[in-house]
Amino acid sequence: MPKNIVLLPSKCEDDVRWKLHHATEDAEDLRSCNCRKKEACPLDGQCLKANVVYMAEMITDKDQDQSKFYIGSAGNTFKERYNGHKSSLNHKTKRNSTELSKWYWDEKEKGHPPEIKWSILHQTRAGYNLKNGCTLCNLERLEIARANKEKLLNKRNELKRVCPHYKKKFF
C-alpha cells in the first residue's frame, strides 16, 4: 500500500464530507451587501467587500468636465469606510476630515452639490509583510501616482504616509 494514502473509517469519512459540504455552503451564504434598500447600495450590491482600493467620482451639475476623483483604501469593509465618508459629507464640522469632504463642502456652498459615484479599483488579501510592506497601501499609492493630477483630489503627500495596517499587525 502506498505511504500517501490515508484510510478513514466510514464514520470519520461521513464527518469529513459533512464538514466540507457545510464549509462550501457557508461560503456561498456570505453576503456581499447588507443594505436595507439594495437599490441604494453605493457599490451595486458589493459594499461588504473588504481590503479594497476604491475611487469616488464627484460630478457636479454645472459642468460634467469638472468631475474630480478621490482614491482611498479600506482595510475593513468598504461599507465601514463609506460610513465614515458619509459622516464627513453630512456634518459640516467634519468637512476637513478628507480631501473628498473638503471639496464636497466647497462645491455645496457654491450651490453645486456633487453626485458621487463609487467604484472598486482593486481588492487584495489583507496582510503586511516585512519585505514588501502593505499590499493595500501600495496599491492605493500606485493608483494615486497613476491618476490624472488635474482631476485628482488626493494630495501628493499621501504617497508618503505611514501604513495604518502596520500597527494592527505588529502592535
TORKEPA-864480 format. One line per field, with one value per residue (C-alpha): chain; residue number from 1; x, y, z; residue in three letters. Coordinates in nm, 2 decimals, decimal comma, padded with zeros to 4 digits. Layout:
BEGIN
c = A ...
k = NUM ...
c1 = X ...
c2 = Y ...
c3 = Z ...
r = Ala ...
REM end
This chain:
BEGIN
c = A A A A A A A A A A A A A A A A A A A A A A A A A A A A A A A A A A A A A A A A A A A A A A A A A A A A A A A A A A A A A A A A A A A A A A A A A A A A A A A A A A A A A A A A A A A A A A A A A A A A A A A A A A A A A A A A A A A A A A A A A A A A A A A A A A A A A A A A A A A A A A A A A A A A A A A A A A A A A A A A A A A A A A A A A A A
k = 1 2 3 4 5 6 7 8 9 10 11 12 13 14 15 16 17 18 19 20 21 22 23 24 25 26 27 28 29 30 31 32 33 34 35 36 37 38 39 40 41 42 43 44 45 46 47 48 49 50 51 52 53 54 55 56 57 58 59 60 61 62 63 64 65 66 67 68 69 70 71 72 73 74 75 76 77 78 79 80 81 82 83 84 85 86 87 88 89 90 91 92 93 94 95 96 97 98 99 100 101 102 103 104 105 106 107 108 109 110 111 112 113 114 115 116 117 118 119 120 121 122 123 124 125 126 127 128 129 130 131 132 133 134 135 136 137 138 139 140 141 142 143 144 145 146 147 148 149 150 151 152 153 154 155 156 157 158 159 160 161 162 163 164 165 166 167 168 169 170 171
c1 = 00,00 00,14 00,25 00,05 -00,29 -00,49 -00,77 -01,06 -01,32 -01,67 -01,80 -01,50 -01,54 -01,90 -01,80 -01,54 -01,79 -02,04 -01,79 -01,67 -02,03 -02,12 -01,80 -01,88 -02,25 -02,13 -01,90 -02,20 -02,41 -02,16 -02,34 -02,19 -02,43 -02,64 -02,81 -03,17 -03,25 -03,05 -03,10 -02,94 -02,62 -02,32 -02,15 -02,44 -02,45 -02,08 -02,05 -01,92 -01,60 -01,30 -00,94 -01,02 -00,88 -01,18 -01,25 -01,51 -01,60 -01,77 -01,98 -02,14 -02,45 -02,28 -02,01 -01,96 -01,60 -01,51 -01,55 -01,30 -01,17 -01,07 -00,88 -00,88 -00,84 -01,04 -00,87 -01,20 -01,52 -01,59 -01,92 -01,74 -01,52 -01,81 -02,00 -01,70 -01,72 -02,09 -02,05 -01,80 -02,03 -02,33 -02,17 -02,01 -01,79 -01,61 -01,55 -01,17 -01,16 -01,06 -00,98 -01,31 -01,51 -01,33 -01,41 -01,76 -01,84 -01,68 -01,90 -02,21 -02,15 -02,12 -02,47 -02,35 -02,37 -02,19 -02,32 -02,07 -02,02 -01,82 -01,62 -01,37 -01,03 -00,86 -00,94 -00,65 -00,57 -00,51 -00,15 00,16 00,49 00,84 00,97 00,71 00,51 00,13 -00,02 -00,33 -00,14 00,10 -00,20 -00,35 -00,02 00,01 -00,34 -00,27 00,06 -00,11 -00,41 -00,47 -00,33 -00,57 -00,87 -00,74 -00,83 -00,57 -00,26 00,09 00,20 -00,04 00,21 00,45 00,21 00,27 00,07 -00,21 -00,22 00,13 00,02 -00,26 -00,02 00,26 00,13
c2 = 00,00 00,35 00,56 00,87 00,71 00,77 00,53 00,68 00,48 00,52 00,74 00,97 00,99 01,10 01,37 01,50 01,50 01,68 01,95 02,01 02,03 02,29 02,48 02,54 02,61 02,88 03,03 03,06 03,22 03,50 03,82 04,09 04,35 04,42 04,75 04,77 04,92 04,72 04,99 05,25 05,04 05,26 04,97 04,79 04,51 04,48 04,70 04,43 04,37 04,40 04,52 04,73 05,03 05,24 05,55 05,82 06,02 06,36 06,51 06,85 06,97 07,28 07,11 06,74 06,81 06,94 06,60 06,51 06,18 06,07 05,74 05,57 05,23 05,03 04,77 04,68 04,65 04,92 04,99 05,08 05,32 05,46 05,53 05,74 05,94 05,98 06,12 06,38 06,47 06,51 06,71 07,04 07,02 06,72 06,90 06,88 06,50 06,42 06,60 06,45 06,62 06,95 06,96 06,84 07,11 07,38 07,28 07,25 07,61 07,73 07,58 07,28 06,97 06,69 06,35 06,08 05,75 05,48 05,20 04,94 04,96 04,67 04,40 04,22 03,99 04,17 04,15 04,33 04,16 04,29 04,25 04,44 04,63 04,66 04,54 04,75 05,07 05,01 04,96 05,28 05,47 05,33 05,44 05,79 05,81 05,70 05,93 06,25 06,51 06,78 06,58 06,41 06,54 06,34 06,52 06,40 06,37 06,08 05,88 05,91 05,84 05,56 05,24 05,22 04,84 04,80 04,88 04,63 04,36 04,41 04,62
c3 = 00,00 -00,09 00,20 00,10 00,13 00,45 00,52 00,71 00,90 00,73 01,03 01,00 00,62 00,67 00,91 00,67 00,38 00,61 00,71 00,35 00,23 00,50 00,45 00,09 00,18 00,43 00,17 -00,07 00,20 00,26 00,18 -00,04 00,07 00,38 00,26 00,36 00,02 -00,24 -00,50 -00,26 -00,22 -00,32 -00,50 -00,66 -00,41 -00,33 -00,03 00,21 00,02 00,24 00,17 -00,13 -00,31 -00,42 -00,62 -00,57 -00,87 -00,80 -01,07 -01,04 -01,22 -01,35 -01,57 -01,64 -01,75 -01,40 -01,24 -00,97 -00,83 -00,49 -00,43 -00,10 00,07 00,32 00,53 00,68 00,46 00,21 00,39 00,71 00,53 00,33 00,65 00,76 00,44 00,47 00,81 00,69 00,40 00,62 00,91 00,83 01,14 00,98 00,65 00,69 00,75 00,40 00,07 -00,06 00,21 00,17 -00,20 -00,14 00,11 -00,11 -00,40 -00,19 -00,06 -00,42 -00,48 -00,68 -00,46 -00,65 -00,72 -00,60 -00,78 -00,60 -00,76 -00,65 -00,83 -00,65 -00,40 -00,22 00,06 00,39 00,50 00,58 00,52 00,61 00,26 00,05 00,31 00,29 -00,04 00,01 00,08 -00,21 -00,45 -00,32 -00,37 -00,72 -00,82 -00,68 -00,87 -01,20 -01,18 -01,37 -01,14 -01,26 -01,16 -00,85 -00,51 -00,32 -00,22 -00,33 00,04 00,07 -00,12 00,18 00,47 00,72 00,67 00,92 00,89 01,02 01,38 01,36 01,25 01,50 01,79
r = Met Pro Lys Asn Ile Val Leu Leu Pro Ser Lys Cys Glu Asp Asp Val Arg Trp Lys Leu His His Ala Thr Glu Asp Ala Glu Asp Leu Arg Ser Cys Asn Cys Arg Lys Lys Glu Ala Cys Pro Leu Asp Gly Gln Cys Leu Lys Ala Asn Val Val Tyr Met Ala Glu Met Ile Thr Asp Lys Asp Gln Asp Gln Ser Lys Phe Tyr Ile Gly Ser Ala Gly Asn Thr Phe Lys Glu Arg Tyr Asn Gly His Lys Ser Ser Leu Asn His Lys Thr Lys Arg Asn Ser Thr Glu Leu Ser Lys Trp Tyr Trp Asp Glu Lys Glu Lys Gly His Pro Pro Glu Ile Lys Trp Ser Ile Leu His Gln Thr Arg Ala Gly Tyr Asn Leu Lys Asn Gly Cys Thr Leu Cys Asn Leu Glu Arg Leu Glu Ile Ala Arg Ala Asn Lys Glu Lys Leu Leu Asn Lys Arg Asn Glu Leu Lys Arg Val Cys Pro His Tyr Lys Lys Lys Phe Phe
REM end
